[in-house]
Amino acid sequence: MIGFAAVSRCLEALNIMAAMVFTSAGLLAGLVLGLLDLSVGSEEVKLIAEVTLMLVLFAYASRISVRALHRSTRVRNSCSTRC
């Protein structure tokens, strides 16, 4: 995670998203290097998937523009009062 944070600006310029990096790292660790030997239905896989989803959603949520969100909410609220 810290390694991704260090290079995230450079990767953003190349349109490489966090999900792509974490998926590639997981495939590299599991399939290529053999560091992870997990069955698909195991609790470890479920935990890794949940933590990964949490990190990816946090990364995307941290990029939300609060100003744009307020504008979008105001537009929807004004539309719903007229309809």
N, C-alpha and C positions, 0 to 999 in steps of 0.2 A: 504494500500500500504506500509506504513512504517512497519507494522507488518510482512508482507511478506518479506520485505528487511532484517529484523532482523533474520529471520530463513531460508532464501533462501539457504545458504550453506548446512545446515543440510538436507533440502528437496532435494537438488540436489544430494546428496549422495544416497538418497532413490529413485531417478529417478521420483520425483514428480515435474511436470512442473507448471509454473505460471498459465497457462490456467486451469489446474485442480483445483488449489487452488481458483482462482477467481470464477469459475463456482460453486464449492462447497459452497463458501461463499454466492453467490447469491441465490442458492437454499435454504440454511439454513435461510437466511434473509427473503426470500419471502414465501416459502412454509411452513417451519417448525415454524418459529417464527411469521410469519404474519406481518412483518414490512413493506413489500411492497405489495400494493394492486393495481396492474397495469393490464390494458387490453393489449393484445398482440399487437394491432395496434396503441397504444398511442405514442405520441411524447416523453414521458418520457422513454419508452422502447427503442426507437430508439436512444435517447441520451446516455442511459446507455450502449447499445450495441456498439456504436461508441467509447465511452471513453474506454470501456473494450478492444476493438480491438486495439486501439491506445496503451494502456499500455502493452498488450501482445506482439505486434509487436516491441515495443521499447525494451522490456525485451529480446526478441530473437536477435534483431539487436545489442544490446550491447555486445553480446557474440561472434560476428563475429571476426575472426582473420584477421587483416588487411594484415599481411604477407601472409597468405594462399589465401586471395582474390587477392593480386597482382600476386601470382604464377598462380592462375587459369586464370586470365585475360591474362597474358603473354602466357600461353599455348593456349588459344583460339585464340588470335591474331596471333600467329605464325602458327597455323593450318589454319586459314582463308586466310593467304597470300599465302600459298602453294596450297590450293585447287582451 
